[in-house]
C-alpha cells in the first residue's frame, strides 16, 4: 500500500498549484493531494479569511423591511390611502439593498458566481421596488386615480404602476429561484446542516405559491436572513492530513 502511495506522489500533481508533488511535502487536502505550503495557504485564504461581515450587513435589511412593510397589512381592502404601499415598497427596497451585500458574501467567500448573480438581482429588484414607491408618492394622492363612488385607490389607473409591481414581484421570485440554485451549489455549509435540496425547494415553493401578494415580502426577508445567519466555513475546507 505504501509503495502505491509513494508512486502516486511521484507522478501526481498538486491540486492547488498544478506542479508535481514531492514526497517530503505532500499532504492530503480535502481528499486531494497537495503541497503542504499550498494547502496551508489555501486554509488561510479560505478559512482564515472567511468574512461574515457581508452576511451581517445583509441581515440588517430585515429590520428595516419588517418595520416598513408591516403597515401594508393594516391598510385594509379596498386601499384608501397609498401610504401603506408606498412605505412597504420602500421598506423592501431598503431591505434588498442590504441583502445585496449578503449575497455578495457568498460570491466572495465561496467563490460562487451564483452569489454575484444574486447580488445583481437583489440590487435591480431594490431599484424596481423603489420606483414603485416613487410612483405611489407621485401619483397616489391625485384624486383622479380614486374611484369616485367607493373612494378606493385605482392601482391599475396609475401610469406604469402595474408594470412596476409585476416587475418587482417577478424579480423577487427570480431572486428566490437563483438563491435556491446557489444553495444547491454551496451545500449544507449554508443551511445549518439541513439537506440543502429541501431548503432549495422551500425557497422556490414559497415564491411560486405567493405571487403578487405582499406576504412574500416577509417570506423572502425571513428565508434570506436565515440563510445569511447560517453561512459558515464548510467543514471539508478544514480537512488537512499529513501523508
C-alpha positions as CSV (number, residue, x, y, z in Angstrom):
1,X,0.0,0.0,0.0
2,X,2.8,2.5,0.9
3,X,4.5,1.8,-2.3
4,X,1.3,2.6,-4.2
5,X,1.0,5.9,-2.3
6,X,4.7,6.8,-2.9
7,X,4.3,6.1,-6.6
8,X,1.2,8.3,-6.7
9,X,3.1,11.1,-5.0
10,X,5.9,10.9,-7.6
11,X,3.6,11.3,-10.6
12,X,0.6,13.2,-9.3
13,X,0.3,17.0,-9.3
14,X,-0.8,19.4,-6.6
15,X,-4.5,20.0,-6.8
16,X,-3.9,23.7,-5.9
17,X,-0.8,24.8,-7.9
18,X,-0.7,22.0,-10.6
19,X,3.1,21.3,-10.1
20,X,4.5,17.8,-9.4
21,X,4.3,16.5,-5.9
22,X,7.4,15.6,-3.9
23,X,7.3,13.0,-1.1
24,X,8.6,15.2,1.7
25,X,6.0,18.0,1.1
26,X,2.8,16.1,0.4
27,X,-0.4,16.4,2.4
28,X,-4.0,15.4,1.8
29,X,-6.2,18.5,1.5
30,X,-10.0,18.0,1.1
31,X,-9.3,14.4,-0.1
32,X,-6.8,15.5,-2.7
33,X,-3.0,15.5,-2.7
34,X,-1.3,18.9,-2.4
35,X,1.9,20.6,-1.4
36,X,1.9,21.4,2.3
37,X,2.7,25.0,1.6
38,X,-0.2,25.3,-0.9
39,X,-2.6,23.6,1.5
40,X,-1.6,26.0,4.3
41,X,-2.1,29.0,2.0
42,X,-5.5,27.6,1.0
43,X,-6.5,27.2,4.6
44,X,-5.5,30.7,5.4
45,X,-7.2,32.2,2.4
46,X,-10.5,30.2,2.6
47,X,-10.8,29.5,6.3
48,X,-8.8,32.3,8.0
49,X,-10.1,35.0,5.6
50,X,-13.7,33.9,5.7
51,X,-15.6,37.2,6.2
52,X,-19.0,37.2,7.8
53,X,-19.3,40.9,7.6
54,X,-21.4,40.9,4.3
55,X,-23.8,38.4,5.8
56,X,-24.2,40.6,8.9
57,X,-24.9,43.6,6.7
58,X,-27.4,41.6,4.7
59,X,-29.2,40.5,7.8
60,X,-29.7,44.2,8.9
61,X,-32.1,44.7,6.0
62,X,-34.8,42.6,7.6
63,X,-35.1,45.1,10.4
64,X,-36.0,47.9,8.0
65,X,-38.1,45.6,5.8
66,X,-40.3,44.3,8.6
67,X,-40.9,47.7,10.2
68,X,-41.8,49.4,7.0
69,X,-43.7,46.6,5.3
70,X,-46.0,45.9,8.2
71,X,-48.3,48.9,7.5
72,X,-49.4,47.2,4.3
73,X,-51.4,44.7,6.3
74,X,-53.1,47.4,8.3
75,X,-54.3,49.3,5.2
76,X,-57.4,47.2,4.7
77,X,-59.1,46.4,1.4
78,X,-60.0,48.3,-0.7
79,X,-57.0,50.5,-0.3
80,X,-58.0,54.1,0.5
81,X,-54.5,55.5,1.2
82,X,-51.4,54.8,-0.9
83,X,-49.1,55.5,2.2
84,X,-49.1,51.8,3.2
85,X,-48.0,50.6,-0.2
86,X,-45.5,53.5,-0.6
87,X,-43.9,52.6,2.8
88,X,-44.0,48.9,2.2
89,X,-42.3,49.0,-1.2
90,X,-39.7,51.5,0.2
91,X,-39.0,49.1,3.1
92,X,-38.5,46.2,0.7
93,X,-36.2,48.4,-1.5
94,X,-34.0,49.1,1.5
95,X,-34.1,45.5,2.6
96,X,-33.0,44.3,-0.8
97,X,-30.2,46.9,-0.9
98,X,-28.8,45.4,2.3
99,X,-29.4,41.9,1.0
100,X,-27.2,42.6,-2.0
101,X,-24.2,42.8,0.4
102,X,-25.2,39.4,2.0
103,X,-25.4,37.7,-1.4
104,X,-22.0,39.2,-2.3
105,X,-20.7,37.4,0.7
106,X,-21.5,34.1,-1.0
107,X,-19.7,35.2,-4.1
108,X,-16.6,36.4,-2.2
109,X,-16.3,33.6,0.4
110,X,-17.4,30.6,-1.6
111,X,-16.2,31.7,-5.0
112,X,-19.8,31.1,-6.3
113,X,-20.7,33.0,-9.4
114,X,-24.4,32.5,-8.4
115,X,-23.7,34.7,-5.4
116,X,-22.7,37.5,-7.7
117,X,-25.8,36.9,-9.9
118,X,-28.0,37.1,-6.7
119,X,-26.2,40.3,-5.8
120,X,-27.1,41.9,-9.1
121,X,-30.7,40.6,-8.9
122,X,-31.1,42.0,-5.4
123,X,-29.8,45.4,-6.4
124,X,-32.0,45.6,-9.5
125,X,-35.0,44.4,-7.5
126,X,-34.3,47.1,-4.9
127,X,-34.4,49.7,-7.7
128,X,-37.6,48.3,-9.0
129,X,-39.3,48.4,-5.6
130,X,-38.0,51.9,-5.1
131,X,-39.5,53.0,-8.4
132,X,-42.9,51.6,-7.4
133,X,-42.7,53.5,-4.1
134,X,-41.9,56.7,-6.0
135,X,-44.9,56.1,-8.4
136,X,-47.2,55.9,-5.3
137,X,-45.7,59.1,-4.0
138,X,-46.0,60.9,-7.3
139,X,-49.5,59.8,-8.4
140,X,-51.1,58.0,-5.4
141,X,-52.6,61.1,-3.8
142,X,-54.0,62.5,-7.0
143,X,-57.9,62.5,-6.9
144,X,-58.2,61.4,-10.5
145,X,-56.8,57.9,-9.5
146,X,-59.5,57.3,-6.9
147,X,-62.9,55.6,-7.6
148,X,-65.5,58.4,-7.2
149,X,-68.1,56.0,-5.7
150,X,-66.0,53.9,-3.3
151,X,-63.1,56.3,-2.7
152,X,-60.7,53.4,-3.3
153,X,-57.4,53.9,-5.0
154,X,-57.4,52.5,-8.5
155,X,-54.0,50.9,-8.8
156,X,-54.3,50.0,-12.5
157,X,-55.0,53.6,-13.5
158,X,-51.8,54.9,-12.1
159,X,-49.2,55.2,-15.0
160,X,-46.7,52.4,-15.2
161,X,-47.6,51.2,-11.7
162,X,-48.9,47.8,-12.8
163,X,-45.7,47.2,-14.8
164,X,-43.6,48.2,-11.8
165,X,-45.4,45.9,-9.4
166,X,-45.3,42.9,-11.8
167,X,-41.6,43.6,-12.4
168,X,-40.9,43.9,-8.7
169,X,-42.6,40.7,-7.7
170,X,-41.1,38.9,-10.8
171,X,-37.6,39.9,-9.8
172,X,-38.3,38.8,-6.3
173,X,-39.3,35.4,-7.5
174,X,-36.4,35.1,-9.8
175,X,-34.1,36.1,-6.9
176,X,-35.5,33.3,-4.8
177,X,-35.1,30.8,-7.6
178,X,-31.5,31.8,-8.1
179,X,-30.9,31.7,-4.4
180,X,-32.2,28.1,-4.4
181,X,-29.7,27.2,-7.1
182,X,-26.9,28.8,-5.1
183,X,-27.9,26.8,-2.1
184,X,-27.6,23.6,-4.1
185,X,-24.1,24.6,-5.3
186,X,-22.8,25.8,-1.9
187,X,-24.1,22.8,0.0
188,X,-25.0,22.3,3.6
189,X,-22.4,24.8,4.9
190,X,-25.1,27.5,4.3
191,X,-28.1,25.7,5.7
192,X,-27.3,24.7,9.3
193,X,-26.5,21.2,8.1
194,X,-30.0,20.5,6.8
195,X,-30.5,18.9,3.4
196,X,-29.8,21.7,1.0
197,X,-32.2,20.2,-1.5
198,X,-35.1,20.7,0.9
199,X,-34.1,24.3,1.7
200,X,-33.9,25.0,-2.1
201,X,-37.4,23.6,-2.7
202,X,-38.7,25.8,0.2
203,X,-37.2,28.9,-1.5
204,X,-38.7,28.1,-4.9
205,X,-42.1,26.9,-3.5
206,X,-42.5,29.9,-1.2
207,X,-42.0,32.3,-4.1
208,X,-44.2,30.4,-6.5
209,X,-47.1,30.0,-4.1
210,X,-47.4,33.6,-3.2
211,X,-47.2,35.7,-6.4
212,X,-48.3,39.3,-6.3
213,X,-49.1,39.2,-2.6
214,X,-47.4,41.4,0.0
215,X,-46.8,38.4,2.3
216,X,-44.0,37.3,0.1
217,X,-42.1,40.4,1.4
218,X,-41.9,38.8,4.8
219,X,-41.3,35.2,3.4
220,X,-38.4,36.4,1.4
221,X,-36.9,38.5,4.2
222,X,-37.2,35.7,6.7
223,X,-35.8,33.0,4.5
224,X,-32.9,35.1,3.1
225,X,-31.9,36.4,6.5
226,X,-31.9,32.9,8.0
227,X,-29.6,31.9,5.1
228,X,-27.2,34.7,5.9
229,X,-27.1,33.9,9.6
230,X,-26.4,30.2,8.9
231,X,-23.5,30.8,6.5
232,X,-20.3,29.3,7.8
233,X,-17.0,27.8,6.8
234,X,-17.6,24.3,5.3
235,X,-16.2,21.5,7.4
236,X,-14.4,20.0,4.4
237,X,-12.3,23.1,4.0
238,X,-10.6,22.4,7.3
239,X,-9.5,18.8,6.4
240,X,-5.7,18.6,6.2
241,X,-4.0,15.2,6.7
242,X,-0.3,14.5,6.7
243,X,0.9,11.7,4.4
